[in-house]
Amino acid sequence: LLQLKPLLNDFMRFQVKNGASASFWFDTWTLLGPLISVLGDTGPRMLRIRKGAAVVEASVEGSWHLPAARSPEVQTLQIILTSTPPPSPEFGDDQYLWRKADGSFRPKFSSNLTWEHIRNRSPPVFWSKVVWFKENIPRTAFTTWLVLLRRLPTRDRLRRWGLNVPAECVLCTSGIETHHHLFFVCEFSSSIWKHFAQPIISATPLDVHSAAALISRNRLGPKATPVIKLILQCAISLIWKERNARIFTSVSTTAAGLRQALDRLIRDRLLSFPSQDASPSLLQFYFTGPRPP
């Protein structure tokens, strides 16, 4: 947040009313911005206004009270103040104003609009809607996001970082643990993924990026699309959880047990989306597929 502080002057203004809260030197209450940035450290001595002063301290009996201008900057300030009403208790309390999308300033702050202003935009990745969609489960969406970015601490990455860890996959013990292997080249993980995905995608890809691309570009239907996205995310999440359990607790679950856990996770989520019309709900559509053994 402190790194974003220099941007604050572009998004915030101070509307001076009684002048008791606005800082004369550090708040943006004139078109010049913070006056300390315009006049520098010699400004307080030049204007005979202390550094910690509020705006009201620059007025006397309802009028601006500044010494004669001795620099172009002070002269500009005095010109601006001729069209700025001096602070008065009758005006009420000072007020912060926040920048809106049209460039105007209003009292209401919107974190969403401010974020849209300051963030660096990049073209959406092809798999964005496979991760972020209405029916997702936040924790599984987050894990899927990390997988598609290849940011999970898989053993191949840990070894590249210099850690002395085994290279083999703990799920099948017959391959090197990488993102590509875990999702879903590994015999164990592929048996989980294919069991649920094949009724919707007959030629089920065994690479998570290929699966995400196929789901993104194919119109599978209003029921099949969110269900297959949820299946993908839940499969990824439970496979990663099983991998961690085997490494850190030495407790393992069979593929059949993991399929049952995945089935329960999907059903619990889809249960919260009843049908809005006479058509089958997402849960009813899901029930048309195979059940875990």
Residue pairs with C-beta under 8 A, 6 or more apart in sequence:
4 118
7 118
9 28
9 33
9 34
10 99
11 98
11 99
11 114
11 117
11 118
12 28
12 96
12 97
12 98
12 99
13 28
13 29
13 96
13 97
13 99
13 105
14 21
14 22
14 27
14 28
14 29
14 94
14 95
14 96
14 97
15 29
15 94
15 95
15 96
15 97
16 22
16 29
16 55
16 84
16 85
16 87
16 94
17 87
17 88
17 91
17 92
17 93
17 94
17 95
18 56
18 87
18 88
18 89
18 91
18 92
18 93
18 94
19 54
19 55
19 56
19 57
19 58
19 59
19 86
19 87
19 88
19 94
20 54
20 56
20 87
20 93
20 94
21 54
21 93
21 94
22 29
22 54
22 55
22 94
23 52
23 53
23 54
23 55
24 35
24 49
24 53
24 54
24 55
24 57
24 58
25 34
25 35
25 36
25 43
25 44
25 49
25 51
25 53
26 34
26 36
27 34
27 55
28 34
29 55
30 77
30 80
30 81
30 84
31 80
32 38
32 76
32 77
32 80
35 43
35 77
36 43
36 51
38 73
38 77
39 46
39 47
39 71
39 73
39 74
39 77
44 50
44 51
44 53
46 67
46 70
46 71
46 74
47 58
47 66
47 67
47 74
48 67
49 57
49 58
49 66
50 57
55 87
55 94
56 87
58 64
58 65
58 66
59 65
59 86
59 87
62 86
62 88
63 86
64 78
64 81
64 84
64 86
66 74
66 77
66 78
66 81
69 75
69 77
69 78
85 91
95 107
96 107
96 109
97 105
97 106
97 107
98 105
98 106
98 107
98 108
98 109
98 110
98 114
99 105
99 114
99 117
100 106
100 110
100 113
101 113
101 116
101 117
125 148
126 212
126 213
126 216
126 217
127 148
127 209
127 212
127 213
127 216
129 216
130 144
130 148
130 212
130 215
130 216
130 229
130 232
131 141
131 144
131 145
131 148
131 233
132 141
133 226
133 229
134 226
135 226
135 229
135 230
135 269
135 270
135 273
135 282
136 229
136 230
136 233
137 230
137 233
137 234
137 237
137 265
137 269
139 237
140 230
140 233
140 234
140 236
140 237
140 265
141 233
143 152
143 233
143 236
143 237
143 240
144 232
144 233
144 236
144 237
146 152
147 179
147 183
147 208
147 236
147 240
148 208
148 209
148 212
150 179
152 179
152 240
154 177
154 178
154 179
154 182
155 165
155 166
155 167
155 168
155 169
155 176
155 177
155 178
156 167
156 176
156 177
156 178
158 165
159 165
159 167
167 176
167 177
168 174
168 175
168 176
168 177
169 175
169 176
169 177
169 181
169 182
169 186
170 177
170 243
170 246
170 247
171 182
171 186
171 188
171 189
171 239
171 242
171 243
171 246
172 186
172 187
172 188
172 189
174 187
175 181
175 185
175 186
177 243
179 208
180 207
180 208
182 189
182 239
182 240
182 243
183 189
183 193
183 207
183 208
183 236
183 239
184 190
184 192
184 193
184 194
184 206
184 207
184 208
184 211
184 235
184 239
185 206
185 207
188 239
188 255
189 235
189 239
190 206
191 255
192 235
192 238
192 239
192 255
192 258
192 259
192 262
193 204
193 206
193 211
193 231
193 232
193 235
194 204
194 206
195 259
195 290
195 292
196 231
196 235
196 259
196 262
196 263
196 266
196 289
196 290
197 204
197 211
197 228
197 231
197 232
197 235
198 204
199 288
199 289
199 290
200 220
200 224
200 227
200 228
200 231
200 289
201 211
201 214
201 215
201 220
201 228
204 211
205 211
205 214
208 232
208 236
211 232
212 232
215 225
215 228
215 229
215 232
219 225
220 228
223 279
223 280
223 282
223 285
224 285
226 282
227 266
227 270
227 282
227 285
227 286
230 266
230 269
230 270
231 262
231 266
234 262
234 265
234 266
234 269
235 262
238 258
238 261
238 262
238 265
239 258
242 252
242 253
242 258
245 251
245 252
245 253
246 252
253 261
256 292
256 293
259 292
259 293
260 292
262 292
263 291
263 292
266 286
267 283
267 286
270 281
270 282
270 283
270 286
271 283
273 281
273 282
273 283
274 281
275 281
275 282
275 284
